[in-house]
Amino acid sequence: MHKMGGDPTHLRPFADVEKYIAFLERPDRAIWQKPDEVVKALDLKGTETLVDVGAGSGYFTFRFARALPEGKVIAADTEAEMIRHIHHRVMSEGIKNVQAMLTKPEAPDINKDADWVFICDVLHHVPDRAGWMERVAAEMKPGARLALIEFKKGKLPQGPPEAAKIPRAQLIALAKKAGLTLDGEKPKLLPYQVFLVFRKP
């Protein structure tokens, strides 16, 4: 944690962290988040390097790890507690293809070898969305793809407050402004979320 710039003496109380992890991993989330279908939709070959930005508890990270037996998953998050949790699971379960990485909110720090960048329910938390997306795109290699999932506008049983949601057209505009091109969309896969795929030319 010290090497990544974190301060282990200022972590949140363990009970609070456990409660948040339980919320992220709650069984009913799979009904609408459809994590296994999301991973399958990326059509991974199994050898790619993928950066899971805002990995949280590793909800998608460890599913990607299973889909990339000869590849690598970099689980990036700004919360030291989440990185500690992922790293503990990696070590205790002997998972060889997951690397946990602590990042700063303003600097996503995309690995230059990444074939995929995965960002799910993260962008609406970012204050400077345009600048943040530009930094993500700038660090991606040519040909790399970005999967972006955000909650749809409108009254939904899941998701952030309406004011925090980003319209689909704005998501596309942010990515295009950052230099990415729309490469695909999964409009019917997720009931409450937009699922867009972009590519860096």
N, C-alpha and C positions, 0 to 999 in steps of 0.2 A: 504494500500500500504506500509506503514511503517513496519507493522508486517511481510510482505513478503520480506523486504529488498529493496524495491523500494524508489526512491526519487521523490515525487510528484512535486517538484520544478524544476525538470529537464526534464519534458515531452516535446515531440515535439509539435510544434504549432498545434492548433486544426484543422485549415484548411488543413494542410498537412495530418493529421491523417484521416480526413474525406475523403480526396481524395484517400488515400490508401485503406480504407475500401470499398469505392465505386468500386475500381478496383477489389478487392477480390470478391465482391458480384455482379459483373456485370452480367446481365441476360444471355449473350451469353456463359458464362462459363459453365452453366448447360448443354449445348448442347454436349460438349465433356468430361466434368468432371463427368457427370451423377451421381450427389450426392445421389439422392434417390435410384438409382440402386445399388450404392456402399454400402449404409447402408443395403439394403435388402440382398445383397450378403453375409453379415456376419452371416445371419440367427440367429439373436439375439432372446433370449427367452423373454426378457423384464425385467429381474431381475438383469442383470449383472452390474458390475462396469467397466467403460471404461475410459481410459486416452487418451485424444486427444492431442497428443504432437505437438507443433507448431500450436496451434488452430487458431491463427490469429484473424479474425473478428468473429469467431464462425460459419463459413460456414458449417462445418460438425457438430459442437458441438450441435447446436439446433435441427438438424435433428436426431442425436443420442438421444437427450433428449426425443423426441417424441417416439422413438422406444424403450425406456427403462423407461416406466411409473413407474415401481417398482424398477428400478435400479438407477444408479448414473453416471454422466459424469463429469470427472475432466478435465477442459479446461486449459492446461498448455502452457505457452508461455514465451519467454524471453523479450518480448516488453511490458513495463508497460502500454503503451497506449492501446494495444489490451486487456489486462486484465481489464483495467478500462472500456473499451467499453462493454466487455462481462458481467462484473459485473453489469454495469448500466442496461443492457437489462434484466438480471436475476431479478434485483430488481423491475424495472418498469413493467415487465410483470408477476411478481409473479411466476417465474419458480422455482420449489422446488428441482429439481434433478440435478442442474448444480452448480459446484463449480469452480471458477476461481482461478488459481494458478500461481504466477510469479515464473519462474525458471531461473537458470543460464545457459548460453550456454553450458558449459562443464558438467552440471549435470542435466539430464532429470528429475530426482526425481520421479520415478514411484511408485505409491501407492502400498503397499504390498498386498492389497486386490483386486487389479485389475484383472479382468478376461480377459480383452482385452486391448491392446495397439494399438493405431491407429496413423500411421505416414504417412502423405501425402505431398509430394513435400517439404520435410524438409531436408532429409539426404544430398542432394547435396549442402546444405548451410554449412554443418558441416566440419570444417578443419580436425579434427582427427576422421574420420569416424569409424575406427576399435575400438578405445578406447571408443567412444561414444556408439556404439552398444553393446560393452561388458558391459558398465554400465547399459544400458537399460535392457539387458538380466539378469544381476546379480540381479536386483531389482524385476524382475518378479517372481511370485510364480510358483511352478511346475504345469503344466497343462494350464497355461495362454497362450493366443495366441497373436500374433502380426500381424497386417495387415500393409503391407509396399507398398506404391505406389510411383513410381518415373517415370520420363519421359523416353521414349525409345530413343535409339540412332538414329541418322539420321535426315534429314531435315524435320522439322515439323512446322506447323503454330502456335503452342503454345509451351511454355516451355523455359528453360534457354538456354544459349549458349551451343553449342555442347561440348565444353571443360569441362563444369560443369556436364554433364550427366554421370550417372553411369551405365555401362552395366549390363544386367540382371544376367549374370554369376557372376559378382563381387558382386552384391547385395546378391545373395545366399551364396557366399563365406564368406562375412562379417557376415551374420547371423549365418552360421554354425560355424565359428571361435568363435563367441560369445556364442556358446552352444545351439543354437536353431536348430530345425529340420523343413524342409519344409513340411507343412501340406496341402497345396493346392495352386491353382493358378487360376486366372480368366483371361485367355489369350485373350478372345474375347470381354470382357465387355467394356474396355476403348480403344479408337482409338489411343491415343498418349502416353499411360502410361502402365507400367508393374504393375500388381496387384498380389502380393505374400502374402501368409499367412503362418506364422511360429508358431511353438508350443515349449514351454519349457518343456522338459521331466520331 
